[in-house]
Amino acid sequence: MRHRLHNRLPRWLRRSVYALTGLLVLSGVAWLGVVYVLAPAGEPTPAPHPLAAALLAVHGIAAYGALFACALVGHSHLRIGWKVPALRGAGLGLCLALLVLALTGLGFYYSANEAATPWLRWLHVAAGVALPGALALHIARGRRVTRGG
């Protein structure tokens, strides 16, 4: 009998990761919408909007929660999954997107260089757009490998 690899996250952690990812994507997209799409014609962007600060606060708080959840995932899930070569590519892609998001998010907060802000913003947006796909690919690849398919 063939032994099946089991590396599934506990339900509470899996749901937390999904909920936090959803909240981050929604708050990020909403912020982009209010400061770019709803910007008055002729205003420099990102334009001030009454909802922008609240959306950034939600996004930042959710990011702290997501970093904590990622640390919990790394404790066992990452260590076990790394031992399976077929899972490394999708895992590395997900980790790379998370690392870029964390570093660019910190860069917004700590960078005093105004010229760097647009670069940090659009790199953060690109990684944020890539994150749900990287997570979905990671999940699909993991299920395929652990089910022997």
C-alpha positions as CSV (number, residue, x, y, z in Angstrom):
1,M,0.0,0.0,0.0
2,R,1.3,3.4,-1.0
3,H,1.6,6.0,1.8
4,R,-0.2,9.3,1.0
5,L,1.5,12.6,1.9
6,H,-0.7,14.7,4.3
7,N,0.3,18.3,4.7
8,R,-3.1,20.0,4.8
9,L,-3.5,23.0,7.1
10,P,-5.9,22.8,10.0
11,R,-9.3,24.0,9.0
12,W,-9.2,27.1,11.2
13,L,-5.8,28.2,9.7
14,R,-6.9,27.4,6.2
15,R,-10.0,29.5,6.6
16,S,-8.0,32.3,8.2
17,V,-5.6,32.4,5.3
18,Y,-8.5,32.5,2.8
19,A,-10.4,35.1,4.7
20,L,-7.3,37.4,5.2
21,T,-6.4,37.0,1.5
22,G,-9.9,37.9,0.5
23,L,-9.9,40.9,2.8
24,L,-6.5,42.1,1.6
25,V,-7.5,41.8,-2.1
26,L,-10.8,43.5,-1.6
27,S,-9.4,46.4,0.5
28,G,-6.5,46.8,-1.9
29,V,-8.8,46.9,-5.0
30,A,-11.2,49.2,-3.2
31,W,-8.4,51.6,-2.3
32,L,-7.2,51.6,-5.9
33,G,-10.7,52.3,-7.1
34,V,-11.4,55.2,-4.8
35,V,-8.0,57.0,-5.4
36,Y,-7.7,56.3,-9.1
37,V,-11.1,55.5,-10.7
38,L,-13.1,57.9,-8.6
39,A,-10.4,60.7,-8.8
40,P,-11.9,63.9,-10.2
41,A,-10.8,64.7,-13.7
42,G,-7.5,66.6,-13.8
43,E,-6.6,65.7,-10.2
44,P,-3.1,64.1,-9.7
45,T,-3.4,60.5,-8.6
46,P,-3.6,58.9,-6.2
47,A,-6.3,61.5,-5.3
48,P,-7.5,62.0,-1.8
49,H,-10.8,60.3,-1.0
50,P,-12.9,60.1,2.2
51,L,-12.7,56.3,2.2
52,A,-9.0,56.0,1.4
53,A,-7.6,56.2,4.9
54,A,-10.2,53.7,6.3
55,L,-9.4,51.3,3.5
56,L,-5.7,51.5,4.1
57,A,-6.2,50.9,7.8
58,V,-8.2,47.8,7.1
59,H,-5.6,46.7,4.6
60,G,-2.8,47.2,7.0
61,I,-4.5,45.5,9.9
62,A,-5.3,42.5,7.7
63,A,-1.7,42.4,6.5
64,Y,-0.5,42.0,10.1
65,G,-2.9,39.2,10.5
66,A,-1.8,37.6,7.3
67,L,1.9,37.8,8.3
68,F,1.1,36.1,11.5
69,A,-0.9,33.4,9.7
70,C,2.0,32.9,7.3
71,A,4.3,32.4,10.2
72,L,2.0,29.7,11.5
73,V,1.9,28.1,8.1
74,G,5.7,28.1,7.9
75,H,6.1,26.3,11.2
76,S,5.1,22.9,9.9
77,H,3.4,23.1,6.5
78,L,6.4,24.7,4.7
79,R,8.9,22.4,6.4
80,I,7.0,19.2,5.3
81,G,6.1,20.5,1.9
82,W,9.7,21.4,1.1
83,K,10.6,17.7,1.2
84,V,8.4,17.1,-1.8
85,P,10.2,18.4,-5.0
86,A,7.0,18.5,-7.0
87,L,5.6,21.1,-4.6
88,R,8.5,23.4,-4.4
89,G,7.8,25.5,-7.5
90,A,4.3,26.5,-6.5
91,G,5.4,27.0,-2.9
92,L,8.3,29.2,-3.9
93,G,6.0,31.3,-6.2
94,L,3.6,31.9,-3.3
95,C,6.4,32.7,-0.9
96,L,7.9,35.2,-3.4
97,A,4.6,37.0,-3.8
98,L,4.2,37.2,-0.1
99,L,7.8,38.4,0.4
100,V,7.4,41.2,-2.2
101,L,4.1,42.2,-0.6
102,A,5.6,42.4,2.9
103,L,8.7,44.3,1.8
104,T,6.9,46.8,-0.4
105,G,4.3,47.3,2.3
106,L,7.0,48.1,4.8
107,G,8.7,50.3,2.2
108,F,5.6,52.5,2.1
109,Y,5.7,53.0,5.8
110,Y,9.4,53.4,6.3
111,S,10.7,54.9,3.1
112,A,11.4,58.6,3.2
113,N,12.2,58.6,-0.5
114,E,9.2,60.1,-2.3
115,A,10.6,59.0,-5.7
116,A,10.5,55.4,-4.6
117,T,6.8,55.5,-3.6
118,P,5.3,55.0,-7.1
119,W,7.7,52.1,-7.7
120,L,6.8,50.5,-4.4
121,R,3.1,51.1,-5.0
122,W,3.0,49.4,-8.4
123,L,5.3,46.6,-7.4
124,H,3.0,46.0,-4.4
125,V,-0.1,46.1,-6.7
126,A,1.5,43.6,-9.2
127,A,2.4,41.2,-6.4
128,G,-1.1,41.7,-4.9
129,V,-2.7,40.8,-8.2
130,A,-0.5,37.8,-8.5
131,L,-1.2,36.5,-5.0
132,P,-4.6,34.9,-5.4
133,G,-3.4,33.1,-8.5
134,A,-0.2,31.9,-6.8
135,L,-2.3,30.7,-3.8
136,A,-4.8,28.9,-6.1
137,L,-1.9,27.3,-8.1
138,H,-0.3,26.2,-4.8
139,I,-3.5,24.7,-3.5
140,A,-4.2,22.9,-6.8
141,R,-0.7,21.6,-7.2
142,G,-0.7,20.4,-3.6
143,R,-4.0,18.6,-3.9
144,R,-2.8,16.9,-7.2
145,V,0.4,15.7,-5.7
146,T,-1.0,14.6,-2.3
147,R,-3.8,12.6,-4.1
148,G,-1.3,10.8,-6.3
149,G,-2.6,12.4,-9.5
